[in-house]
Amino acid sequence: MDMDTYIYLLELVTPHIKKENTCMRAAISPHERLTATLRFLATGRSYKDLEFTTIISKQLLSEIIPETCEAIYKVLKKDYLKVPSTKEEWELVQRKFEVQWNFPNCIGAIDGKHVQIKCPAESGSIYYNYKGTFSIILFALVDAEYNFLYIDVGANGKSNDGAVFQASTLNIAMERNTLNLPQNAVVVADDAFPLRKDILKPFSKRNLTISESIFNYRLSRARRVSENAFGILVARFRVFDGLLH
């Protein structure tokens, strides 16, 4: 992150994370709070490890980092995580999919990513996933340029992507036709999701015709943006590549 971007972000979050000094000691500044949080997100290092580089106790870091993350989300979501609200905005997404990935009418690719966590107390196996770890699921709708248009976070790792989508507000809005979508708008997905007139998934790989093979290839190219977006996310924020603290 360059200095100008950091200063801009600091100005945005300061009103939400600034604490008053007390007669006992000076409060940790917004600069220190934001720096510690960004370092945690970028490196994925443990609170114990960050304790030595930030000179802040791990107990306090466990309060500061979630609070600062919530503040960052609050101030940035309206500009950087915005679901298109008009037909014209959705048509722009469609044009980019058609031009860049040769897939018309597509308004996004949907997929889910397991984010590893420590097993919550008294949760049993509800967060235990098929990979043999405990996780929550980050479900997302991604546009042609790897931007997240919609996210749903927190489903337990035992759920599959299709079930997470079925319970999401995105699915509810699509079924109720409240998104102002263009006619024949579709999303692309893998085999974990249901096949509907507004959700396209690959043909079975057995005995494919030439046309079906071409369709699968083009759908795969369009759908791959969601996987790539998760890859970019993990490369930038290493905290998603390991065990959340």
N, C-alpha and C positions, 0 to 999 in steps of 0.2 A: 504494500500500500504506500503510495507516495504521500509526501507531507501535506499537500493541499487537500487530498481526500481525507486524510486523518483529521486535519483541523476542522474540515466541514462536518465530519461525523461527530467529532467531539462537541462542536457547538450544538448539534441537534440533540444529543443524548444528555448533555450536562444538566438541563432542568429536571431530568427524570432520575438522575443518579447522584446528584450533589447532596452531601450531608453537612449538617452544621457542626461546628466545633463545640466541644463541651469543656467544662472546667477541669475535667480529668485529662483530656488529650485532644490533639488536633485530628480532625476527620481525614480519612484517606481521600485524596483529591479525585475529581472526575477523570483527570489525565491518567492517574495510576490505576484506577478501576478499569478504564477502557483499554489501557495497554495490557494489563494482565489478562483481560478477557480475550482480546485479539490474539495474544500469544498462545493462550489455551486452545482457541479455535484453529489457529494455523498449524500448531505443532502436535496437538493431541496429548501433550505431556500431562502427567498426573499432578494433582494439587500438591502432593508432597514434593515433587520435583520443582514446581513453580515457586514453592515457598522460598527456595534459596535464591532465585533470580529476581523475584519481586519484593522480597523482604516483607511479605504478608503471610500470616499464618494460614495453614491449609483450612482451618476451621472458618476463618473469615473469607477465604477465597471461595469456599463452598456456598457462601451467601452472596458475595459480590458478583461472581460470574453468572449465575442464573438471573440475577436482577438486571445486570447490564445486558445480557442477551435479550431479555424481554423488552428492555428499553430500545435496543437496536431494531428489533422487529417492529415495535410500535411506530418508530419514526420513519422507517424505510418502506414498510409494506405497501403504502398507498402509491408509491412511485415504482417500486421494483418487483412487486408481486401482485399484479392487478389482472383480474380476469376480464377479458374484453366484455363490454356491456352493450355494444351496438352491433347491428348487422354489418356495418362498414368495417368495424375493427376485426370482426371474425373473417370477413372477406379478404382483408389484408393478410391474415394468417394463412388462409387458403392459398392465396397467390404465391406466397413464399414457399409453401410445400410443393406446389406445382412446378415452380421455376427451379428450385434447388434440388428437389428429390423426385420430380416427375410423377407426382401422385396428386391428382386433382381432388377437390372437395374436402380435403383433410384439414381439420381444425386443431389437431394435436395428436401426440402419441402418449399413451398412458402406460404406467409401469409402477412397480413398487420396489423399494430397497430396504433390506433388513439392516437396522442400525443396532449393533451389539450393545447390550447393557448388562449390568450386574442383576442377578435374579432378585426382584423385589421381595421383601419379607412376606412370608405366608402367602405367596402367589402360586405355589405348587408348580405345575408344568405349563401354565397358561401362556407364558412368554417363551417357552422352549420351542425352537423352530427345527425345520428339517435338516439344517446344517449342523445341529448338535450344540447350538449356543442359545443364549437368551437374547431376545431382541424386541424392539418395536419397529413398526413399518412406516417408512416414509413413502407415501403414495403421491404421484404427481402427474399432471398434464403438462407436456412440454411442446413448445413451438418448433418451427423449422430451424431456428437459430440457437437452440439449446437453452432458451429462456423458460423458466418455470412460470406457467400461467396460473396454476392452481396446485395447492398441496393439501394433504390430509396427513397429520402426524399423530401417532400414539396407539394405533391398533396393535394388539398383542401379536408377537411373533408366530404364534400357533396358527393364526389366520392365513389364508392364501390371498393372493392379490385380487382375485375375482370377488371374494367375500368383502374385502376392504372397499373395493369400488362400489359394490351393491349398497353398502351402508353409508357411502359418502354423500355429502351435499351436492357434489357434482352430478352423480347419478340421479339424485332426486330432481335436480333442476333440469336435466336432460329429459327425464320421463314426463315432467310437467310442462316442458317446452317454455321455460321462463328465461332462457339465455339469449333470446333474439338471434338464434342461429340462422344462417342462410339455408335455403332449401337444399336437401340432399347432403347436408353436412355430416361428416363421419369422423370418428377417431380410430386410430389404428392400435392394435394390441397383439399380444402373443396368445398362446393356447390357454393360458390361465383364466382368460376373460370370456364372458358369454358372447355368442354370436348374435348380433341384432342388426337391424337395418341401419343403425347409427354407430355400430362398432364392427370393424372389419378385422378378421384374423386370418392366418394362413390356411390354405387348403391342406388336408392331410398329405403327407409326403409319399404315400403309396399311389402308384399308377397315375402319375400326373400327366395331363396333356401339356402340349407346348404352351398354350395360353395360360394354363394354371401355373406353370413353372415361372412364366414371365410375371404373372400377378404376384406370386410369392416373393420373387426377387425384388420387385418394386415396393411391395409392402414392407419387406425386411429393411430396405434402405430408409423408408420413412419412419418405421418404428424404432430404428436404431438410435434416433436422436434422443430418446428418453434414456437409454443406457449410457450414451455418451455424456449426457447432461449430469447423470449421477457420477460418472468418472471424473468430469471436470470439477464437480463439487468436492469430491474426495481429495483430488490433487491439490485444490486450493485450501481446503479446510481438513487437515489430517485427523481432526478429532472424529470424523465420520469413518475412519479406516480402522479404528480399534475399539476399545472398550470405553463407553461413556462413564464418567465418574459421578 
